[in-house]
Amino acid sequence: MAKLYLYNSLTRKKEEFKPINKDKIGLYTCGPTVYNYAHIGNLRTYVFEDILKRVLKYNGYKVNHVMNITDVGHLTGDRDMGEDKLEVGSKREGKSAKKIADFYTKAFLNDLKKLNIEMPDKMPKATEYIKEQVEMIKTLEKKGFTYKTSDGIYFNTSKFKNYNKLSHLKLDELKEGARVEKNNEKRNPTDFALWKFSPRLRSGQVGRQQEWTSPWGVGFPGWHIECSAMSMKFLKGRLDIHCGGIDHINIHHTNEIAQSEAATGKKFFNYWLHGAFLNIAGGKKMAKSEENFLTLENALIKKGINPLVYRFAVLQTHYRKTMEYSEEAIGAAKKGLNHLYNQIKELRNKKGKINKEHEDKFLKVVNDDLNLPQALAKVQELLKSNLSNPDKFATVLRFDKILGLNLDTTSNKLELPENIFQLVNKREGARKEKNWEESDKLRIEIEKSGYLIEDTEDGMRIGKR
């Protein structure tokens, strides 16, 4: 097996990946807080994690992938300030918190499909594992790591050694960043809530929609505890890799490590990988709180652009480097992917043999901390080589196991009119869901517009009559 090297945020260096168990590794990726649509900055992180998973599988590892769905407990301030984001979504749209969570979970899963991101093996919701979270808090309480305030049960960070080992910031810097919360009952600025008490209105009624009974009072879990409880439940002795965006390092992931290691006395995940931000014009980070976010729908799909153009754009920037977003950059990515599709179409007669020399070159760069920009260069090196077309075709399809650009089903979709492009996408979705009646209706509609569709073993092809 080839050696795989990953940059570990915990040690701040590139390390050879060594799994805990050889048969199957555990991968945990922080999922969405489902109170609004995911923006393309969020989706960049999920593409990076998908590439990681594909690289692990390409290297022969079996991957048990868990991604949580946060449907309670994440406040508008990542520390313990503000309202629950699900409650905010409920007020914004006049629907229950559960309906908000269900709607945006479905929207998120649709985005993953459009970007050809492989689904996790498990997607536990925080609200479905309250018992496990309560049990973990009880363990921390028995070990003396908690204390009670008027608004909840808090973790005492001063009792956990090396609280800053992931952030690598001086403890004073972390404390200074936490002081904006201004909670006078906290013993240390970096202390965080494990359980929050539900507010009661003056009338005595419940002040929020989602709450549970606990040994400490009626309330709801803090944001960080869900990831610890659910990752340990589903991955058990395989805590290999934990991923997320770099904005999780100083608070969310730091607190996960503290509470998990305090509870178990054991190391919590061996490798921590973090994806960099997506910036928009002016170098500003894309964020829902700034109301400057673009979704896959309004940034690409409504403009008739294949969502895989965005995936292709993401692959052109290393996951640890900031990615700059602009319409010009998406336009260039569209041309680049269209060119690649056209190159592949010329090879489609039949498949040959995978070329070992080119595969080794490709594997070397993807195994060097997921260097996808270099991997795309290796694709072009292959396509411009003197290999036979069948061998090029077989080899590039092998590469696509990692790239995820659907090179085996290439058509001229990028050149289609917007209305035909939308119909083709809907038909692909219907076929994936095995809704054959809907698929046939869409085929007829497409053919009435002057296009022919051919369903082959390699996927759907479309062309003018």
N, C-alpha and C positions, 0 to 999 in steps of 0.2 A: 504493500500500500504506500502511495506517495505521501510525503510529509506535507502537512497543512499548517500554515502559520497564521495566527490571528493576533491583532493588537488587543491586549487586555487592559482595559481602563484601570483595573485594580492595581496592576504593577507598572502601568504606563510604558509598556514595551511589547514588542512583537514576540510571541512565544509559539513554540511548536504545540499544536493541539494534542493533548493526551486525555482520552476519555476515561471516566471512572470505570466503566464496564465496556468490554469490547463489543458485546452483542448489540446493544442499543444505547443511544445517548439521549439525554434529556435537554430539551430546548424550551425556554420560557420567554415569551415576548409580551411586553406590556401592551394590552389592547386598548381600544377606544373608550372614552367616557361618552356614552350614547345620549347626549342631550342636543346634538346638532349634527350637521353633516361633517364628515371628515374633509379637511382641506388638503390641497395637493402637497403641502408641507408635511402633514401627517402621513400621507400616502407614500411620500419618499422613504420614510422610515420603514414602512411595511414592505416596500419593494426591496430595500436593502436586506431585511430579514428573510425575505423569500429567496434572495440570491444566496444568502448564507445557508439556508436549509437545502437548497438545490446543490450547492457545492459539497456539503456534508454527504448527501446521498450519492453524488457523483463519485465521491471517494470511497464508496462502499459501506458507509455507516447507515444503520437503521435509526431513524429519528422519531422520537416521541415528542411531538410539538404541542405545547399548551399555550393558549392565548386567552387572557381573561377579558370579560366584558364588564366594565365598571358601570353599574346601573344604580349605585347609591354611594354616598359618602365622600365624593370628590367635591370639595368646596371651591368657590370661585377664586379663593386665594389658595395656592398649593399647600400653604401651611394650614392653619386652622381658623382661617378668616372667611367671612362672607357666608353666602347661602350655598346649599347643595345644588350642584349644577342641574340635576334632574328636576328639582323644584323650580329652578329658574326657567327651564324649558317648558315646564307645565304651565307656569303663569304666562309665558310668552305666547303659547299657542292655545291655551284654554282646554288642554287635555290632561288626563291623569299622568302621573309620573311613569306609570307602567306603560301606557300607550306611547308616550314619548320614547321610552327606552326601546320598545318593540319596533317602532317605526324607524328609528335611526340605526338600530342594529341591522335591520333588513337593508337599509340604504348602504351601510358600511360593507356588508357582505356582497352586495351588488358591485360596489367599487372594486373589491378584491377580484371578483370574477372578470370584470372589464380589463383589469391590469394583468390578468393571467397569473394571479398570486395563488399558490396552492393553499388549500384550506388546512387549518390546524387539525390535529387529531382530537383535541378537546378545546371547547370554548366555554368554560364555566362562567356563570354570572355571579357577581358578588352577592346578590340577594338570595341565591340558592344555597349559599354555604355560610350562613350566619353562625350556625352551630360550631363549625370548625374555627371560625374567627374568635368566638367567645371562649372556646377551650384554650386557644393560644394565649389570649389575654389572661385567663385564669392561671396559666402556667407562669407567665411573667409576673403576676401578682404574688404567687407563692415564692418566687425567687427574689422578691424584693425590688423589682425594677419599676413598679408603678406607684402612682399616688393619685389622690382624688382632688378635683377642684369643683367649683360650683357648676361647671358646664361639661365635665367629663372625666374620664380616666386617662392619665397621661403617662408616657414613658419617660423615665428619668435618664437622660442621656449622659449625665455626669457619672453614672454607675457603669457605663459601658466603655471599656478601654478602646482606644483607637477609633473613636466615632468618625473621624475624618479620613479614614484609610482609603476610601474610594474617591472622595473629592480632592484629596491631597492639598486642601486649603488649611491654613492655620486655624485652630479652633476659634480664635478671636474673630477671624474673618467670617466664619460661619455664624457665630453669635451675632455679629453686627448685621448680617443679612437677615437674621431672624427677628431682630428687634422691631422691625416695622409693624409687627403684629400687635404689640402693646398689650399683652395679656399679663396683668400684674400678678396673677395667681400662679403662673408658671415659675418653677424653681430655677430653670435655666432657659435662656432664649431659644435654644435648639430643641427643647422638649416638644413632643408631638402627641396628638390625641390618638388613643387606641379605641376609645368608645366615647361618643358624644351623647349627652342627654338631650332628649327632645324638648324644645321650648314649649311652654304652655301659654296660651293666650289668656288675657284677663278674664274671659268668660269661663275659663277652665277647660276649653276644648283643646284638642291636639293642634299643635302649631306646624305640623308637617305630615306628609302623606305616608312615608315609609318609616316604620319604627318597629322595634322588637323588644320583648322583655329580656332582661339580663340580670345577673347577680348584683349589678350596681344601679339598676334603674332602667326605665324605658328609654330607648334611644336607638342609635344606629352606629355601625362601625366606622372608624376612621379610614381614610383612603388607603394608607400604606398596608394595613393589616391583611387586606384581601389577597394581595399578591403573595405574601409570605405563606398564608394558610393554604391557598389553593395550589401553589407550586409544590409545596411539600406533600400535599395530599396526592397529587396526580403524578409527580415525578419521583417521589420517595428517595431511593438511594442513587438517583441519577441526576443530581443537580450540576449539570455540566456547564451550560451556557445560558446567560440571562441577557436580554437585549432591550433596547429602548432608545429614545432620543437623548441627545446630550443634555437637554433641559431637565432630565430626571436624575442626573448625577448627584447634585448637591443636596437635594431634599428627598425625593421619593425613593431612589435606590439606596441612598445612604441610610434612610430610616428602615427600609426593608432588611438590610444587613444587620443593623443594630438589634432590632427586635427578634429576628430569626436566630441569630447566633446567641443572643441572651437566653432565648427559650430552650434551645437545643444543646448549647455548648459545643456545637460543631460548625465548621465552615459552611457558609451559605453561598453556593455556586463558586465554581473555580474560575470561570471566564466571564467577563462583563464587556459587552460590545455596545457601542453607542454611535448612532448616526447623527451627522451634522445637520444644521438648519438649512432651510430653503429661504433665501432672501428675495424680496421683490425690489423694484426700482428704488434706488436710494440706499440700498444696503439694509433695509428694515426687515426684521424677521416676520414671516407670515404667522399670524395668530388670530384666533377667534376673538380674544379680548381686545385686539386692536381694530376689529371689524374691517380688516383688510384681506380677508382670506378668499381664495378661489377654490371652487370645487371642481371635480373632474367634469361634472355636467356643464357648468357655465364657462369653464376655461377651454374645453376641447369638444365635447360631444355636441353641444348646440351649434358649434361652428363646423360640424361635419368632419372633425378630425378624429381619427382612430385613437382610442385611449392608449394603445400600445406605443404611440408616438411619445407619450409622456414617459412610459417605461424606458424606451430607447434613450430619451434625454437623460433620465436618471442614471443609466448605465455609463454615460459619458463622463460623469464626475465621480471620483472616488468617494465612498460613503462617509469618510472622515473629513472631507473637505466641504466647505460651504458651497451650496449650489445657487447660482443666480438665475432667477426666472424672469423671462420677458417674452412677449409675443414673437419677437425676432428669433429668440433661441428656440422656441417651439417650432417656428417655421423652418429653421435650419434642421431640426431633428426630424421633421416631417419629410423633408427632401432626402435626408440621410437614410431613413428607414425605407422610403419608397425606392431609393437606389438599391438598397440591399435586397428588397423583395424582387426587384427586376433582375438582379444578378442571379437570385435563386431560381426564378422562373425559367431561365435559360438552361438550367441543369436538370430539369424535372423528368427527363425521359425515363430513366430508371436509376435505382440505387446501386452503388457499387460497394466497395469495402472501406471501412474506416481506416484512414491513414494514421499509423501509430506515431510517426515523426511529428506531424502537425498537432495531433492530439496531445502529445507530451509537452509541446511548446505552450499550447493553450492551457493545459492543466497547471503548468509551472506558474503562470501569472495569476490564475484565479486562486491558486493555493497560497499565493503571496498576499495575504490579507485582503482577499477579494478584489484584486486589481482588475476591475471590469473595463476601464478605459483601454488598458493594454490587451485585454481579451478581445475587444472589438478590433483592435489593430491586427491581432492574430487571425481573426476571421477574414479580413481583407487580404492578408498574406496568403492564406489558403486559397481564396477565390482567384487570386492573380498568379497562382503557381502553375506548374506544368502538369499537374495531376489530370487524370481523365475526368470528364464531367460527372460520371457516375460516382467516382471516388470522392470528388469534391462534395457532391450532394449528400452522400452518406456521412461524411465527416462533419459537415456544417450542421446537419440535423442532430448529430451527437452533441455538438457544442450548444445547440438550442435547448438541451436538457437543463442547462444553466441559464442561458440568456432569456428563455421564456418568451420569445418574440413570435411564436407560432410560425416558424419558417417552413414547417411541413404543410401548412394550409395557406400559403401565400396566394393572393389574388391581386387584382388591381383595385382593391378597396379604397386605397388612398386617393385614387383618381376618380372615384365615383361621385355623381351629384349627391348633395346632402340627403335628399329624400330617399335615394336608393341605398346609400350608406346606412341610414337608420333602419331600413327594412331588412337589410342583410344582417345587421347586428341583432335585430329582434328575432330573425329566423335562427341564427346561431344559438341564441338563448333558448328558444323553444326546443331545438334539437337536443341541447344539453339536458333539458328537463324532460325529454322524451314526450313532448307534447306534439305528436305527429300531426294532429288535425290542424293546429295553429301553424305548424311548419308548412304544410301543404297550401294553406290559404295565403301565406306570405310569399311562397314560391310563385303562385299564380299572379299575385299583385306585382311582383318584380318582373315577371315575364311579360305582363301587359305593358310594362314601361319600356320594353325593348331590350331586355337583358336575358341571358340564358344562364341557368345554374346547373352545375354538374357536381353531384355528391360522389366523392371517390374515397378509397381507403386512406388517402393522405389528407382528406378534408374537402371542404367546399371550394369549388372554383367558379368564378363568375366572369362573363364576357358579354360583349354586345352581340346582338343577333346578326 
